[in-house]
Amino acid sequence: MKITIKELANNLGISITTVSRALDGYSDVSEKTRERVKVAAEEMGYFPNLSARHLRKQRTDTIGYILPSERSRFNESFNSEFFAGLSDATSRANYGLLVSTAGYDSTKENSLYSSWVQGKKVDGFVLNRIRLGDKRIQYLRTEMMPFVSLEQDPLDEGPFNGVITTTESVMARLVDHLINFGHSHIAYIGTDENLVIDQMRYRSFRAQLEFRGLTPDPELLMRIPLSFDFGYEAAAELLNKSPRLSAIVCVNDMVALGAIKALEELGLKAGRDIAVSGFDGIPESAYSNPPLTTIHQPVYEIAYKLGSMLIEKLQNPEILDKTTLIDPTLILRKSTG
């Protein structure tokens, strides 16, 4: 037979109101009492009526994440690590996580954000792959819907609450490493220049080349969708049109792994004939042939932090917005010699 909140309160010798507020996490109930109520609820098999609880609190205890992609790519390493971090952060706080995929600014994406916001399906959003003048941010601000993001839209004038990965110094170390090995014709395979991550990474790459006295060659710049296949095609094209090319810096690891495959099929070896590097530090980068030089960022930890920051803001709306800086690390491997 289902245990009621009244029976739980009677067993503990405290009021129903105190039990309810303890289970809802209100700060006016002491930590000792909250823990006592939680333990008793588990022992007696009491489960709160979530629908009534959400109605009473005027929130869903659920956050939303819509991966801006035309197709589901949660099996890709970056996305799976990111999703795992979000899942663990929400689970630990007893929150739900509503997830979907949709191409940026597509009819599907606009419909999802609108239906989740207007239908009150989530209390807030985690955003990734921020763009210049990001329409998602504009919409959420208009609807006064809380959100956090990985990277900041430089065109957005509102308060920022999220994580920024610092790029300048670590990209400078990578470029210095390549130049010190004698490379002067260095290509960059990037992605959509409206993506903030590409803006940051290419700007840092270009700035360090110029600092070292090298002029970036527009013929050695390519922009492609973020995928293994497009990395493969881009590297093959670069090698075909630029015989003096000796190094390729890629916007992420999947693109870099595609470039290594292209070299292999052309009878070349990454690290011996052409240096190749990536960004993200996905697990596959350590096991490619040869192992990939990469700039590692702790994707799981970043996503966990974002989920925790959003939940903290939802539970305590008065707290100030926070900017967390993450310093990536350069991992040198055989793909750059």
N, C-alpha and C positions, 0 to 999 in steps of 0.2 A: 504493500500500500504506500502511496506517495506521501512523503513527509511534508507537512505544511510549515510555513515560516512561524506560525503561532506555536506549533509544537517545538520547533527549534529554540524559539525565544524562551518558552517555559522551561525547557531542559537546561538552558544556560542561566535562567533567573534574571534575564534582562528584558527590556521592552522590545516589541516588534520593530519600532522605529530605529532603535540602536542596531539591531541585527541587520535591517535593511540598509542603513547608512554604512555599516561596516562592510557589507558585501559590495556596495556600490563604490567603496573607496573614498568616502568623504573624509576630509582632513580633521573634522571635529570629533572623530572617533579615534581613540588612542591606538597606537600600533599593537600594543598588548591585547586590547580588546578585539581588534580586527583579526589578529592571528588566532585568538581563542574561538571566535565565531567561525572562521574558515576551517579550522581543525574539526570543530563539532559538526559543521555542515557535511564535511567529507565522511566522518564516522557514521553519521545518521543517514547519509544518502540523500541529503537535501539538495535539490537543483532549482535555482530560481526560475521563474517564468520570464524568459528573456524578452518576449514581446511586450509584456506589461512593464518590465524594467526599462526597456528602450523608450516606450511611450512616456513613462514617468520622467525619465531623464531628458527627453527630447533629443535623443541621439541614438545612433545605431551601433556604436562601438565597433565600427568597421571602417577601414581605410581603403581607398581605391588606387590601383596602379594599372594604367593602360600603356603598354609598350608601343611606342610609335613605329610600327613596322607593318608592311603590307600583309605579311604572313606570320604565323606563329613561329617564333624562333627561341622559345624558352629552352630548347635543347642545346643551344650554343653556349659555350662556356661562360662568357661574360654575363649573359642573361640568366643562366641557371644559378650562378653565384649570387647575382643581384637579387633574384627571386628568393633564394634560400635565406639571405640576410633579412629581407623584408618579412618573410614568413616567421622566422625565429623571433624577430622583434615584436611582431603583433601577437604571436602565440604566448610569449612570456607575459605580455600585458593583458592577456585574455581578450584581445581584439580579433576581429575577423579581417580577412584580406580578400577583396574582390578584384579579380584580375581579368584583363582582356588584351587584345592586340588590335591595332588599326593604324593605317597609314596616316602620317601627319597631315592635318587639315583636310582629311578626306570626309566624305559624307558620313561614313561609319564612325569615325572618331568624334566628329561634332555631335552626332546623335548619342553616342555613349556618354560623353561628358554631360550633355543636356539631360538625358534620362536619369543618370545617376545623381545629378545635383537636384533637379526638379522633383524626382521621385524620392529624394532623401534616402538613397540607398547607402550612402557613405557619409562620414563626417569630415573627410578631408582626403587630399590626394598626395601621392609621391610622384614627382615628375623626373624624367630622365631625357637625355638627348635634347637639351634646350637649344632653341634657335634664336637668331636675332629677331626681335619683335615677335616673340613667341605668342601665338594666338591663344594657346591654352592658358597662359598666365593672365592675359588680358581678360579672358572670360571668367576665370575663377576670381579675379579681383572684383569684377563687376558684380558677381553673385555673392561676394564676401565669404567665399569658401576657403577654409584654411588649406595650405599646401606647403610642402618643402620640395627642394629640387637639388639635383646634382648639377652643379654649375649655375652661374647667374647670367641672365639675359642683360647685357650691357645697355640695352635700350629701355629696360624697365626701370621706372623711377620709384617704384614702391619699395617697402622694406624687404630685405632678403632674409630668409630663414632656410638654411641648407648647408651643403658641403661644396667646397671648391678645392679642386686638386691643383696644386701649384705646379707649373710647367717649366718656367723659364730656366731655372738653374739646372734641372736634370736634363732637359733637352740640350742645354749648352754643353754639359759634360759628354753627352752622346756625340754631338757634332765635333767636339774637340778630339774625342777618341778616334773618330774616322779621319779627321785631318791629320792627326799625329801619325796615323798609319799610312799617310801619303795620298789619301783620297782628295781630289779637288773637283771632280765632276760627280756631284751627289744629287740624285733624284729624290723627289718627295712625291709619294702616292698618298693623296689626301682624299677627302670626301666632299660633300656639299659644303661650300664655303659659308653658308648661312648657319651651319651647325657650330655652336660655341666651341666644342672640343677641337674642331678643325681650325677655327680662328686662333685659338690659343696655341695649339701645337705647331701650326705652320708659321705663325708669327715668331715664335721662339726659335724655330729652326732657321728661318730666314735671318733673324737678327744676329744669331751666332755666326752664320756664314759671313755676313757683312763685317762683323766685329773682327773676324779672322782674315779679312781682306779678300774674300771671295764674293763674286757677283752671282747671285742666284740666276740660273738659266731658265727662262720661261719654257723652253723645250723640255726641261726635265721636271716639269710640274704636271701631274695628272690628278683629276678629281673623279672619283668613282663611288658607287654604292658600297657600303661596308659588307664585303663578303669575300670568301675564299676565291670563288670563280672570277670575280672582277679583279681581284689582286693578281691572279694568274694572267689574265688577259692584258692588264696594264703593264706588268713587268715585261711580257713578251713584246709589246709594242714599243716600250722604252728602249729595250735592247736592240730592236730592229732599226730604230731611227737614230740612235746615238751610240756609235761604236766606242766612244771614249768613256762612256758611263762606267763607273767603278764601284758605286755604292748606292743603295736605295734605302731611304728612311720611310717607313710606312705608318699611317695614322693609327692602325691597330694591329694586333697579332694575327687575326684571321686574314687580313690583306697580305701581311708579310709571309704567312705560310703558303698562300697562293703564289706569291712571287718566287719563293724557294722551289715550288713545284715547277714553275715555268723554266727556271734556270736548269733544273735537272733534265727536263725534256729537251733542252737545247744543248745538252752535253757540258753544262757549266756547273760549278760547285759553289754554293754560298760559302763565303768565308775564305775561299781560295781564289776564285775568279771575280766574284762580285760580293761585296759586303751587304748584308740585309739585316734590318732591325725593325722591331715592332713597338707596340705600346699596349699595355694592360697587364701583361704577365699572366695570361691564362695558363692552366696546367699543361696544355698541349705544347706550349712553347719550349718546355724543358725536354720534350721527347721527339722533337722534329729532327730531321737529318740534313744538316747538323743542328744541334740545339740553337734556339733562336735568342739572339741578344734582344732584350726588351726593357721597357720602362714599366716597372711593376707598380700597380696601385691595388690596395687591398679591397677588392670589389665587395666581398661579403661584409667586411667591417663597415664600409661606406654605406651600404644598403641598410645594415642593422642600425647604424647611427641615424640615418634619415627616418626610418620607421619610428625609432625611439623619440627623435626630436618632434615629429608630428604628434605622436600620442601625448607627449609632455605638454605640447601647446594646446591640444584639445582638452586635456584635463585641467590645465591652468592657463586660461586665455590671457591672463594679465601678465604673464612672464614676457620678458623682452625677447625679440627675435635674435637668433644666434647665427654666426658664420663660423663653421668649422673648417679649418684648413688642413688638407691632407698632403703630405710630402711624398711623392712617388720615389722609388729607388731604381737606379740603373743596374741592371743585371747583365754583365758582359759574358757572352758565350761564343761558341766557335763560328757562328754565322757571320761575325764581323772580323774573323781572323784571330 
